[in-house]
Amino acid sequence: MIYAAIWRALPGPLAVRVLLAAVLVLAVVAFCFLWLFPRIAPLMPFNDNTVDPSAAVHALVTGVGA
Amino acid sequence: MKAVRWVLGIGGDLFVTAGLLLLLFVGWQLWWTDVTANRVQDNTVSTLTRDFASGPRGGAGPAATETPAKVPFGKAFAIVRVPRFGADYARPVLEGTSRDILMDGVGHYTGTASPGAVGNFAIAGHRTTYGRPFHDIDTLRPGDKVVVETKTAFHVYVVKRHVIVAPTDVDVIAPVPEQPGKQPTQRWLTMTACHPKYSAAQRYIVFAELDKSYPRAKGLPAGTLAAPKGR
C-alpha cells in the first residue's frame, strides 16, 4: 500500500519512474550504511572481543568493548 | 471493513520494511564493515611501513631491546604478521582497546607490556566484522609464528597454547598469563578475540612466547613469514 502509493506518486513515463525508484532505494541504503547503522552497531552484543571485568554489564548497557 | 483493510495493508508494509531493513543491517555488518575497515587498516599498515623504513627517530643507535616512549591512545605503533593467516597478512596494532580503536586494527591492552618486553604484550582483534583481523585465530597451532614489527625491531613469538574463557576473565592478560600478581620473567604475547564466531559469549585466547627479537637493521631471517605446513 505504501509502496504502491509511492509508485503512483512518481511522475513521468515508466522509464523515469523506474529511475526515480532506484534513486530512492539507493538513498535509503546510503542513509542506512553511512549514518544509521554505524550508530546502532555499538548497541549490538556480538561485537565484543576484549577481556574486561565489566564486559558483561558493559555489553548490555553500551555494547562497548568491541 | 475498509478501515480494517487499510490498517492491515499499512501494517503489512511496515513489517516488510522492517524485515528489509534488518537484512540490510546484516549485510552492512558482515560485509560493508569489512570493506571499509580493510581499507583503513591496509592504509595504516602502509603508513607504518613507510614510517618504520624512514629510519630511527632522533638518531638512536642499534636498539634491539627497546624501551619505547608511551604510545598515545589510539595511535598505531606496530604491525602484526601471522604466517598462518597468509604470507601477506599484516594488521596495524593501535594503543588501546576501545570500540573505535578496534574498528581500525588490532588493539593493545593499555598497561600491558610493550612488544618484545618482559611481561605480557596483550592484543585484541575482531573475529568477525570490521576487517576481522583475528577471524582465523582458531587455526593457530602450537609452534606457529606471530611476528610483531615495530620501528626498531621484529619480535618473533611462537604460539604455545590456547584457552576459551569467559569475557570477564582478565587473568589471561596478566603479566604472567593466568597467574595474576606473579612477577614476570618471560616475554608473552596474548591474543584475544570473541568466541564462538558471530557471538560474544566467550573469548578465544592464544598465548605465544617470544622466540627471538631481530633489530630492524638486521631484518627477519628468510622464510620466517612462510606459511606453516599442516593444520
Interface residues (C-beta under 8 A of the other chain):
Chain A: M1 I2 Y3 V29 C32 F33 F37 I40 A41 P42 M44 P45 F46 N47 D48 N49 T50 V51 D52 P53 S54 A55 A56 A59 G63 V64 G65 A66
Chain B: W6 G9 I10 G12 D13 L14 T17 L21 L24 F25 W28 Q29 W32 T33 T97 S98 R99 D100 I101 L102 M103 G107 Y109 A124 G125 H126 R127 T128 T129 Y130 F134 V165 P167 T168 D169 V170 V172 I173 T192 A193 C194 Y198 S199 A200 R203 I205
